[in-house]
Amino acid sequence: MTNRIQQTFKDLKAKGGKALIPYIMAGDPSLEITESLVLALAEGGADLIELGVPFSDPIADGPVIQQAAERALKSGTTLKKILSTVQSVRTKTNIPLIFMAYYNTILAMGLETFCAEAVSAGIDGLIVPDLPPEESDALYHATTAAGGPVVIFLLAPTSTPQRRQEVMKRTHGFIYYVSITGITGAQLTDLTQVKKNVQTIQRMSKKPVAVGFGISTPDQAHQVAQFADGVIIGSALVRTIAEQHQGSAFLPNLKTLTKNLKTALS
């Protein structure tokens, strides 16, 4: 069965379009605002949305997203409350929603319970940055039994040919290519190697490839969209939310920023 993520990429490909995938931290600054953010991003032209699940030791994340996780945890955000927020969001938009969650958070709830509740709430995909594909059998069986969410794995510039094959086989929805060997929010300076690596993956797999880490401006998004199937933007948006969320024009500004990013992908 084709889920919302796969259908979105299929529809975009038919139109010659590329996917804009913004990332925000659920619960930063509050879950009520998170719901408004998702709707503003969707109205601004986002194609899929990643929702970070705050965790106390986010090893893949740079300072901007780490601080967002800290703020979300301080505001009382829990996985159960995020799922409830997603359920509410689902009554207002059909946009594909993807959790980015660390494995301990999922284990604490229980794999089967988490997958069943995620599907029930309306989560389409799951990225677990600290779970290697070779160790994902238990999660894979739980998602299969629950009918979702589909698991999306990451590839990096340092991934071995064996790891690439493993990810291509196990990932569903799209392949998440990490453009730099580092943490979120680091600067992306050279696209030549990124393009080369993405094109190598595209030759080996028919699954869409979305590029994340280090992309912060419409110009960078435009450049990446020339060869990737999707562009993921996280730290730049999370920083904007942190700096502007108390302003009265915040949501319209976020919508405009999203529109500018989406326009840049063409």
Backbone as CSV, one residue per row, in Angstrom:
resi,resn,N_x,N_y,N_z,CA_x,CA_y,CA_z,C_x,C_y,C_z
1,MET,0.846,-1.199,0.000,0.000,0.000,0.000,0.889,1.259,0.000
2,THR,0.569,2.189,-0.853,1.336,3.444,-0.924,0.899,4.368,0.211
3,ASN,1.866,4.829,0.992,1.478,5.760,2.056,1.653,7.202,1.571
4,ARG,1.364,8.162,2.461,1.358,9.568,2.051,2.734,10.046,1.568
5,ILE,3.802,9.541,2.187,5.156,9.964,1.793,5.438,9.527,0.357
6,GLN,5.195,8.243,0.098,5.464,7.709,-1.247,4.591,8.386,-2.296
7,GLN,3.326,8.633,-1.935,2.404,9.274,-2.883,2.851,10.695,-3.207
8,THR,3.347,11.407,-2.183,3.809,12.787,-2.396,4.983,12.831,-3.365
9,PHE,5.960,11.952,-3.167,7.112,11.921,-4.077,6.692,11.507,-5.485
10,LYS,5.745,10.590,-5.561,5.246,10.149,-6.876,4.566,11.304,-7.608
11,ASP,3.732,12.055,-6.881,3.025,13.197,-7.475,4.007,14.287,-7.911
12,LEU,5.007,14.556,-7.073,6.006,15.577,-7.402,6.805,15.178,-8.642
13,LYS,7.174,13.912,-8.698,7.955,13.428,-9.847,7.168,13.584,-11.145
14,ALA,5.872,13.313,-11.072,5.014,13.437,-12.258,4.963,14.882,-12.757
15,LYS,5.118,15.845,-11.829,5.078,17.269,-12.189,6.472,17.859,-12.398
16,GLY,7.497,17.034,-12.186,8.867,17.547,-12.278,9.247,18.400,-11.084
17,GLY,8.554,18.213,-9.959,8.810,19.020,-8.760,9.733,18.323,-7.775
18,LYS,10.212,19.083,-6.810,11.075,18.554,-5.748,10.423,18.820,-4.398
19,ALA,10.693,17.939,-3.432,10.036,18.018,-2.124,10.746,18.983,-1.179
20,LEU,9.981,19.881,-0.592,10.493,20.724,0.489,10.091,20.053,1.807
21,ILE,11.109,19.733,2.629,10.865,19.006,3.877,11.429,19.807,5.054
22,PRO,10.617,20.683,5.657,11.090,21.411,6.831,11.072,20.526,8.077
23,TYR,12.010,20.819,8.984,12.087,20.129,10.270,11.828,21.153,11.373
24,ILE,10.969,20.791,12.327,10.796,21.607,13.525,10.822,20.683,14.740
25,MET,11.145,21.247,15.904,11.146,20.472,17.138,9.766,20.536,17.776
26,ALA,9.134,19.386,17.948,7.819,19.356,18.599,7.942,19.859,20.035
27,GLY,7.061,20.780,20.412,7.064,21.302,21.778,7.911,22.531,21.987
28,ASP,8.561,23.007,20.908,9.372,24.220,21.011,8.664,25.357,20.261
29,PRO,8.192,26.384,20.930,8.275,26.614,22.375,7.165,25.934,23.176
30,SER,6.100,25.460,22.501,5.021,24.722,23.171,4.322,23.867,22.119
31,LEU,3.573,22.875,22.584,2.873,22.003,21.632,1.720,22.735,20.937
32,GLU,1.114,23.709,21.618,0.044,24.502,20.976,0.620,25.257,19.781
33,ILE,1.807,25.833,19.972,2.450,26.562,18.882,2.929,25.597,17.802
34,THR,3.365,24.394,18.200,3.792,23.389,17.216,2.679,23.113,16.212
35,GLU,1.458,22.994,16.708,0.323,22.735,15.809,0.172,23.883,14.805
36,SER,0.280,25.117,15.275,0.179,26.282,14.385,1.323,26.302,13.376
37,LEU,2.517,25.889,13.823,3.689,25.867,12.939,3.490,24.874,11.800
38,VAL,3.003,23.679,12.140,2.776,22.652,11.109,1.813,23.181,10.053
39,LEU,0.735,23.811,10.508,-0.266,24.317,9.561,0.302,25.458,8.714
40,ALA,1.121,26.321,9.328,1.734,27.429,8.572,2.711,26.891,7.529
41,LEU,3.495,25.893,7.894,4.444,25.285,6.949,3.699,24.623,5.787
42,ALA,2.620,23.916,6.116,1.825,23.250,5.071,1.211,24.283,4.121
43,GLU,0.668,25.362,4.694,0.065,26.408,3.855,1.121,27.149,3.037
44,GLY,2.340,27.211,3.557,3.422,27.894,2.849,4.011,27.092,1.702
45,GLY,3.640,25.811,1.596,4.105,25.016,0.464,4.998,23.842,0.805
46,ALA,5.177,23.554,2.099,5.952,22.361,2.463,5.256,21.125,1.899
47,ASP,6.044,20.127,1.518,5.480,18.890,0.960,5.383,17.779,1.989
48,LEU,6.344,17.732,2.896,6.355,16.804,4.020,6.917,17.589,5.201
49,ILE,6.631,17.167,6.416,7.168,17.856,7.592,7.772,16.846,8.559
50,GLU,8.991,17.147,9.008,9.646,16.344,10.041,9.390,16.984,11.394
51,LEU,8.976,16.163,12.338,8.776,16.622,13.708,9.810,15.962,14.608
52,GLY,10.682,16.774,15.187,11.661,16.233,16.116,10.994,15.887,17.435
53,VAL,11.369,14.740,18.002,10.896,14.354,19.334,12.025,14.683,20.303
54,PRO,11.823,15.620,21.239,12.940,16.059,22.082,13.524,14.935,22.921
55,PHE,14.855,14.960,23.027,15.595,13.933,23.766,16.752,14.620,24.476
56,SER,17.110,14.108,25.626,18.121,14.780,26.457,19.545,14.643,25.937
57,ASP,19.787,13.688,25.036,21.160,13.486,24.536,21.154,13.295,23.019
58,PRO,20.802,14.359,22.273,20.629,14.230,20.810,21.971,14.270,20.064
59,ILE,22.592,13.123,19.875,23.973,13.054,19.374,24.146,13.584,17.953
60,ALA,23.100,13.563,17.141,23.253,14.004,15.742,23.028,15.499,15.572
61,ASP,22.585,16.153,16.647,22.132,17.533,16.503,23.140,18.561,16.997
62,GLY,23.173,19.682,16.287,24.020,20.807,16.672,23.342,21.647,17.739
63,PRO,23.997,22.744,18.159,23.503,23.576,19.265,22.084,24.100,19.079
64,VAL,21.726,24.509,17.858,20.396,25.109,17.634,19.291,24.109,17.957
65,ILE,19.429,22.887,17.469,18.387,21.878,17.700,18.492,21.293,19.112
66,GLN,19.697,21.188,19.649,19.850,20.760,21.049,19.106,21.711,21.988
67,GLN,19.282,23.010,21.752,18.611,24.009,22.606,17.092,23.943,22.436
68,ALA,16.642,23.667,21.216,15.201,23.516,20.969,14.656,22.321,21.748
69,ALA,15.426,21.229,21.772,15.014,20.033,22.528,14.931,20.346,24.020
70,GLU,15.907,21.111,24.516,15.903,21.495,25.932,14.669,22.344,26.264
71,ARG,14.367,23.296,25.384,13.189,24.149,25.618,11.906,23.312,25.597
72,ALA,11.834,22.368,24.662,10.637,21.520,24.547,10.464,20.646,25.795
73,LEU,11.560,20.071,26.278,11.481,19.233,27.477,11.081,20.069,28.693
74,LYS,11.631,21.281,28.768,11.287,22.177,29.894,9.817,22.575,29.862
75,SER,9.246,22.661,28.659,7.829,23.043,28.554,6.895,21.853,28.818
76,GLY,7.487,20.702,29.183,6.674,19.538,29.552,6.306,18.626,28.398
77,THR,7.009,18.749,27.287,6.710,17.933,26.110,7.097,16.471,26.343
78,THR,6.184,15.580,26.030,6.452,14.135,26.088,6.001,13.508,24.770
79,LEU,6.444,12.289,24.525,6.050,11.587,23.299,4.534,11.406,23.252
80,LYS,3.928,11.070,24.391,2.465,10.892,24.446,1.748,12.191,24.057
81,LYS,2.240,13.318,24.582,1.600,14.611,24.278,1.804,14.989,22.812
82,ILE,2.968,14.651,22.254,3.211,14.940,20.829,2.230,14.145,19.968
83,LEU,2.031,12.881,20.310,1.097,12.038,19.550,-0.312,12.625,19.593
84,SER,-0.687,13.166,20.744,-2.001,13.801,20.880,-2.097,15.053,19.993
85,THR,-0.994,15.823,19.934,-0.947,17.011,19.072,-1.074,16.613,17.603
86,VAL,-0.371,15.538,17.227,-0.430,15.045,15.838,-1.866,14.666,15.478
87,GLN,-2.549,14.020,16.425,-3.939,13.620,16.189,-4.807,14.852,15.887
88,SER,-4.547,15.927,16.612,-5.285,17.167,16.381,-4.922,17.782,15.024
89,VAL,-3.618,17.783,14.711,-3.141,18.313,13.420,-3.799,17.561,12.267
90,ARG,-3.948,16.259,12.439,-4.493,15.412,11.366,-5.927,15.759,10.988
91,THR,-6.640,16.444,11.873,-8.011,16.847,11.531,-8.011,18.071,10.617
92,LYS,-6.809,18.696,10.456,-6.723,19.946,9.699,-5.857,19.883,8.454
93,THR,-4.988,18.879,8.349,-4.129,18.772,7.166,-3.768,17.313,6.894
94,ASN,-3.569,17.033,5.634,-3.220,15.671,5.210,-1.738,15.554,4.858
95,ILE,-0.947,16.568,5.156,0.471,16.575,4.788,1.205,15.408,5.455
96,PRO,2.115,14.731,4.755,2.869,13.644,5.389,3.685,14.159,6.572
97,LEU,3.609,13.445,7.678,4.337,13.810,8.900,5.310,12.705,9.272
98,ILE,6.537,13.120,9.596,7.609,12.174,9.897,8.181,12.503,11.271
99,PHE,8.269,11.514,12.128,8.948,11.697,13.404,10.447,11.511,13.220
100,MET,11.255,12.404,13.821,12.676,12.112,13.982,12.876,11.904,15.479
101,ALA,13.122,10.660,15.870,13.184,10.323,17.293,14.373,9.423,17.578
102,TYR,14.988,9.633,18.721,16.087,8.756,19.143,15.510,7.456,19.707
103,TYR,16.285,6.382,19.553,15.755,5.033,19.807,15.299,4.830,21.248
104,ASN,16.013,5.423,22.213,15.632,5.250,23.621,14.218,5.747,23.896
105,THR,13.832,6.825,23.222,12.483,7.387,23.407,11.423,6.385,22.975
106,ILE,11.702,5.707,21.864,10.755,4.718,21.328,10.739,3.476,22.221
107,LEU,11.934,3.026,22.618,12.034,1.838,23.482,11.303,2.043,24.803
108,ALA,11.389,3.271,25.334,10.750,3.561,26.622,9.233,3.360,26.548
109,MET,8.646,3.652,25.394,7.210,3.437,25.219,6.916,1.978,24.880
110,GLY,7.887,1.301,24.262,7.678,-0.066,23.768,7.453,-0.004,22.272
111,LEU,8.202,-0.806,21.519,8.159,-0.708,20.051,6.752,-0.896,19.491
112,GLU,6.066,-1.939,19.953,4.732,-2.237,19.403,3.733,-1.132,19.751
113,THR,3.784,-0.685,21.014,2.863,0.383,21.450,3.128,1.659,20.666
114,PHE,4.410,2.019,20.555,4.765,3.236,19.826,4.248,3.185,18.396
115,CYS,4.538,2.097,17.676,4.139,2.005,16.256,2.625,2.066,16.103
116,ALA,1.911,1.354,16.968,0.444,1.369,16.892,-0.099,2.773,17.150
117,GLU,0.455,3.452,18.157,-0.037,4.801,18.491,0.363,5.829,17.436
118,ALA,1.548,5.655,16.864,1.998,6.578,15.807,1.089,6.474,14.588
119,VAL,0.756,5.251,14.195,-0.130,5.043,13.038,-1.522,5.602,13.340
120,SER,-1.995,5.325,14.540,-3.322,5.802,14.931,-3.395,7.332,14.925
121,ALA,-2.297,7.992,15.355,-2.273,9.458,15.404,-2.163,10.070,14.015
122,GLY,-1.526,9.346,13.077,-1.378,9.863,11.713,0.052,10.153,11.308
123,ILE,1.021,9.496,11.973,2.426,9.634,11.585,2.711,8.684,10.421
124,ASP,3.367,9.201,9.392,3.615,8.411,8.184,5.004,7.783,8.149
125,GLY,5.990,8.481,8.705,7.371,8.007,8.602,8.109,8.180,9.906
126,LEU,9.245,7.478,10.016,10.047,7.507,11.240,11.527,7.488,10.880
127,ILE,12.261,8.488,11.395,13.712,8.531,11.244,14.311,8.351,12.640
128,VAL,15.204,7.382,12.783,15.860,7.124,14.072,17.361,7.285,13.848
129,PRO,17.913,8.492,14.105,19.292,8.766,13.703,20.356,7.918,14.385
130,ASP,20.021,7.352,15.562,21.031,6.551,16.260,20.792,5.050,16.141
131,LEU,19.972,4.644,15.162,19.712,3.216,14.945,20.296,2.782,13.607
132,PRO,21.388,1.996,13.621,21.944,1.493,12.351,20.963,0.522,11.693
133,PRO,20.894,0.507,10.369,19.946,-0.389,9.696,20.176,-1.861,10.051
134,GLU,21.438,-2.217,10.281,21.758,-3.618,10.597,21.170,-4.067,11.936
135,GLU,20.777,-3.088,12.775,20.235,-3.428,14.100,18.751,-3.076,14.214
136,SER,18.098,-2.942,13.062,16.728,-2.413,13.075,15.642,-3.480,12.930
137,ASP,16.003,-4.755,13.024,15.007,-5.817,12.793,13.801,-5.711,13.726
138,ALA,14.053,-5.470,15.020,12.944,-5.416,15.987,11.985,-4.283,15.639
139,LEU,12.533,-3.119,15.287,11.677,-1.987,14.914,10.946,-2.276,13.606
140,TYR,11.660,-2.873,12.660,11.040,-3.201,11.365,9.833,-4.123,11.564
141,HIS,9.994,-5.142,12.418,8.882,-6.084,12.663,7.710,-5.374,13.335
142,ALA,8.026,-4.446,14.250,6.957,-3.714,14.946,6.201,-2.800,13.982
143,THR,6.933,-2.119,13.096,6.255,-1.228,12.138,5.435,-2.032,11.128
144,THR,5.952,-3.172,10.732,5.221,-4.034,9.795,3.918,-4.522,10.422
145,ALA,3.996,-4.966,11.680,2.810,-5.477,12.381,1.752,-4.389,12.554
146,ALA,2.218,-3.147,12.759,1.278,-2.035,12.992,0.800,-1.393,11.697
147,GLY,1.399,-1.774,10.569,1.053,-1.134,9.293,1.685,0.232,9.141
148,GLY,2.820,0.457,9.811,3.536,1.727,9.723,4.069,2.125,11.086
149,PRO,4.668,3.282,11.203,5.091,4.182,10.125,6.267,3.594,9.353
150,VAL,6.501,4.055,8.131,7.629,3.536,7.364,8.928,4.098,7.944
151,VAL,9.975,3.274,7.956,11.256,3.690,8.535,12.164,4.230,7.430
152,ILE,12.745,5.396,7.700,13.621,6.088,6.747,15.027,6.107,7.335
153,PHE,15.995,5.590,6.600,17.368,5.520,7.111,18.251,6.594,6.479
154,LEU,19.345,6.876,7.186,20.280,7.906,6.743,21.515,7.308,6.079
155,LEU,22.006,8.001,5.078,23.305,7.702,4.481,24.177,8.941,4.600
156,ALA,25.461,8.728,4.805,26.397,9.847,4.979,27.520,9.750,3.964
157,PRO,28.326,10.815,3.817,29.473,10.753,2.897,30.423,9.607,3.226
158,THR,30.443,9.199,4.494,31.365,8.138,4.927,30.754,6.735,4.860
159,SER,29.489,6.624,4.437,28.841,5.308,4.394,29.557,4.373,3.411
160,THR,29.792,3.157,3.850,30.464,2.163,3.002,29.486,1.653,1.940
161,PRO,30.000,1.062,0.851,29.101,0.469,-0.147,28.139,-0.547,0.468
162,GLN,28.622,-1.304,1.468,27.770,-2.295,2.138,26.620,-1.608,2.882
163,ARG,26.930,-0.495,3.591,25.898,0.246,4.310,24.904,0.858,3.323
164,ARG,25.404,1.351,2.189,24.492,1.908,1.180,23.477,0.865,0.720
165,GLN,23.972,-0.338,0.451,23.077,-1.416,-0.004,22.035,-1.736,1.059
166,GLU,22.493,-1.774,2.315,21.605,-2.098,3.436,20.507,-1.050,3.575
167,VAL,20.873,0.227,3.471,19.907,1.321,3.587,18.931,1.300,2.419
168,MET,19.436,1.117,1.217,18.566,1.086,0.039,17.516,-0.025,0.133
169,LYS,17.920,-1.131,0.734,17.017,-2.274,0.868,15.960,-2.019,1.956
170,ARG,16.382,-1.399,3.070,15.513,-1.306,4.236,14.694,-0.022,4.324
171,THR,15.156,1.054,3.700,14.443,2.330,3.851,13.187,2.366,2.989
172,HIS,12.179,3.070,3.477,10.935,3.243,2.713,10.571,4.725,2.736
173,GLY,9.870,5.176,1.717,9.527,6.601,1.643,10.581,7.361,0.870
174,PHE,11.777,7.506,1.462,12.907,8.113,0.762,14.197,7.775,1.504
175,ILE,15.313,7.989,0.842,16.621,7.843,1.467,17.049,9.230,1.944
176,TYR,17.449,9.328,3.194,17.884,10.603,3.775,19.402,10.675,3.646
177,TYR,19.881,11.556,2.758,21.331,11.703,2.585,21.826,12.877,3.426
178,VAL,22.728,12.569,4.346,23.340,13.578,5.214,24.513,14.179,4.446
179,SER,24.413,15.469,4.143,25.356,16.085,3.193,26.754,16.308,3.750
180,ILE,26.884,16.306,5.091,28.187,16.597,5.693,28.496,15.586,6.787
181,THR,29.771,15.401,7.055,30.151,14.540,8.185,30.218,15.436,9.415
182,GLY,29.096,15.564,10.079,29.039,16.453,11.233,27.639,16.462,11.794
183,ILE,27.302,17.545,12.487,26.017,17.657,13.152,25.110,18.624,12.399
184,THR,23.837,18.622,12.758,22.893,19.558,12.131,23.346,20.986,12.396
185,GLY,23.107,21.848,11.405,23.442,23.255,11.582,24.842,23.614,11.128
186,ALA,25.680,22.608,10.828,27.025,22.900,10.320,26.906,23.485,8.912
187,GLN,27.939,24.174,8.474,27.895,24.841,7.169,28.170,23.868,6.020
188,LEU,27.352,23.960,4.998,27.556,23.179,3.779,28.328,24.061,2.798
189,THR,29.562,23.672,2.506,30.407,24.554,1.685,30.632,24.033,0.268
190,ASP,30.705,22.717,0.096,31.022,22.179,-1.230,29.950,21.194,-1.672
191,LEU,29.217,21.565,-2.717,28.139,20.703,-3.200,28.606,19.683,-4.237
192,THR,29.826,19.809,-4.710,30.308,18.915,-5.778,30.261,17.457,-5.347
193,GLN,30.793,17.180,-4.163,30.832,15.806,-3.668,29.438,15.321,-3.275
194,VAL,28.632,16.231,-2.737,27.255,15.872,-2.376,26.503,15.412,-3.622
195,LYS,26.617,16.196,-4.691,25.953,15.855,-5.960,26.427,14.500,-6.476
196,LYS,27.720,14.290,-6.432,28.299,13.033,-6.922,27.752,11.835,-6.127
197,ASN,27.723,11.984,-4.802,27.249,10.886,-3.954,25.760,10.619,-4.140
198,VAL,24.970,11.691,-4.250,23.528,11.528,-4.455,23.250,10.844,-5.789
199,GLN,23.959,11.256,-6.823,23.751,10.640,-8.141,24.160,9.169,-8.148
200,THR,25.176,8.828,-7.383,25.574,7.416,-7.251,24.443,6.614,-6.612
201,ILE,23.850,7.172,-5.554,22.729,6.489,-4.871,21.541,6.355,-5.823
202,GLN,21.258,7.416,-6.574,20.116,7.387,-7.503,20.300,6.348,-8.601
203,ARG,21.557,6.118,-8.996,21.812,5.081,-10.013,21.579,3.681,-9.443
204,MET,21.764,3.548,-8.140,21.666,2.231,-7.500,20.268,1.924,-6.967
205,SER,19.447,2.966,-6.766,18.129,2.766,-6.169,17.089,3.638,-6.848
206,LYS,15.865,3.132,-6.927,14.774,3.919,-7.513,14.068,4.773,-6.460
207,LYS,14.465,4.626,-5.199,13.815,5.388,-4.135,14.288,6.843,-4.173
208,PRO,13.402,7.792,-3.854,13.808,9.204,-3.848,14.921,9.449,-2.828
209,VAL,15.762,10.425,-3.122,16.842,10.815,-2.206,16.626,12.269,-1.795
210,ALA,16.492,12.497,-0.478,16.364,13.855,0.048,17.645,14.196,0.804
211,VAL,18.101,15.433,0.658,19.376,15.860,1.263,19.100,16.801,2.424
212,GLY,19.760,16.535,3.548,19.630,17.388,4.719,20.973,17.661,5.370
213,PHE,20.974,18.518,6.380,22.147,18.989,7.128,22.871,20.080,6.324
214,GLY,22.936,21.266,6.891,23.742,22.340,6.300,23.051,23.222,5.285
215,ILE,21.775,22.937,4.959,21.063,23.759,3.966,20.232,24.792,4.714
216,SER,20.499,26.078,4.477,19.809,27.095,5.274,19.203,28.236,4.469
217,THR,19.571,28.382,3.199,19.079,29.519,2.412,18.342,29.036,1.160
218,PRO,17.473,29.891,0.591,16.815,29.534,-0.672,17.828,29.200,-1.775
219,ASP,18.950,29.923,-1.808,19.954,29.666,-2.840,20.550,28.264,-2.703
220,GLN,20.885,27.877,-1.476,21.417,26.518,-1.254,20.361,25.470,-1.590
221,ALA,19.114,25.744,-1.187,18.023,24.813,-1.486,17.873,24.633,-2.992
222,HIS,17.973,25.746,-3.724,17.873,25.700,-5.188,18.975,24.824,-5.788
223,GLN,20.198,25.016,-5.306,21.330,24.252,-5.838,21.166,22.749,-5.585
224,VAL,20.741,22.409,-4.371,20.571,20.992,-4.026,19.425,20.373,-4.830
225,ALA,18.369,21.150,-5.072,17.200,20.638,-5.804,17.515,20.311,-7.261
226,GLN,18.660,20.783,-7.756,19.028,20.481,-9.144,19.362,19.001,-9.333
227,PHE,19.735,18.327,-8.216,20.090,16.905,-8.360,19.366,15.983,-7.370
228,ALA,18.877,16.519,-6.252,18.187,15.680,-5.263,16.679,15.692,-5.505
229,ASP,15.982,14.716,-4.919,14.521,14.641,-5.055,13.807,15.453,-3.971
230,GLY,14.544,15.771,-2.909,13.959,16.547,-1.821,15.035,17.284,-1.052
231,VAL,14.636,18.374,-0.406,15.568,19.198,0.371,15.016,19.342,1.787
232,ILE,15.860,19.004,2.778,15.456,19.061,4.189,16.111,20.277,4.840
233,ILE,15.305,21.100,5.488,15.836,22.300,6.144,15.381,22.301,7.600
234,GLY,16.351,22.297,8.517,16.023,22.199,9.931,16.499,23.366,10.760
235,SER,17.815,23.435,10.986,18.359,24.418,11.938,17.957,25.852,11.616
236,ALA,17.937,26.213,10.330,17.583,27.591,9.947,16.158,27.926,10.379
237,LEU,15.239,26.962,10.250,13.850,27.190,10.658,13.719,27.200,12.174
238,VAL,14.419,26.267,12.826,14.357,26.181,14.289,14.900,27.468,14.915
239,ARG,15.960,28.020,14.317,16.530,29.287,14.793,15.517,30.424,14.613
240,THR,14.861,30.461,13.463,13.848,31.491,13.190,12.713,31.415,14.210
241,ILE,12.265,30.199,14.513,11.187,30.005,15.489,11.623,30.534,16.862
242,ALA,12.850,30.197,17.258,13.360,30.629,18.568,13.427,32.149,18.667
243,GLU,13.829,32.776,17.567,14.042,34.238,17.593,12.755,35.045,17.425
244,GLN,11.768,34.478,16.704,10.627,35.310,16.301,9.269,34.884,16.856
245,HIS,9.177,33.760,17.583,7.858,33.201,17.898,6.977,34.111,18.750
246,GLN,7.564,35.107,19.412,6.745,36.002,20.235,6.197,37.207,19.455
247,GLY,6.647,37.358,18.218,6.186,38.488,17.409,4.813,38.233,16.803
248,SER,4.040,39.282,16.612,2.669,39.130,16.095,2.648,38.677,14.637
249,ALA,3.725,38.982,13.890,3.765,38.606,12.464,4.515,37.296,12.239
250,PHE,4.746,36.564,13.327,5.605,35.379,13.250,5.088,34.317,12.266
251,LEU,3.833,33.920,12.401,3.310,32.847,11.531,3.241,33.279,10.060
252,PRO,2.755,34.499,9.757,2.809,34.943,8.356,4.242,34.984,7.813
253,ASN,5.195,35.404,8.649,6.604,35.442,8.217,7.132,34.044,7.928
254,LEU,6.747,33.087,8.781,7.188,31.701,8.581,6.600,31.139,7.286
255,LYS,5.339,31.481,7.038,4.681,31.037,5.802,5.392,31.613,4.578
256,THR,5.769,32.892,4.662,6.486,33.537,3.552,7.855,32.900,3.341
257,LEU,8.567,32.632,4.426,9.874,31.964,4.334,9.730,30.606,3.664
258,THR,8.691,29.866,4.043,8.443,28.547,3.449,8.149,28.673,1.950
259,LYS,7.329,29.670,1.600,7.004,29.902,0.177,8.276,30.214,-0.623
260,ASN,9.156,31.034,-0.040,10.407,31.384,-0.715,11.298,30.159,-0.925
261,LEU,11.350,29.300,0.079,12.140,28.062,-0.031,11.554,27.130,-1.093
262,LYS,10.222,27.011,-1.072,9.553,26.132,-2.049,9.770,26.662,-3.477
263,THR,9.625,27.965,-3.649,9.845,28.578,-4.972,11.271,28.328,-5.464
264,ALA,12.211,28.342,-4.535,13.616,28.152,-4.894,13.919,26.754,-5.412
265,LEU,13.048,25.795,-5.118,13.309,24.413,-5.554,13.041,24.198,-7.029
266,SER,12.354,25.140,-7.664,12.032,24.943,-9.076,13.158,25.404,-9.978
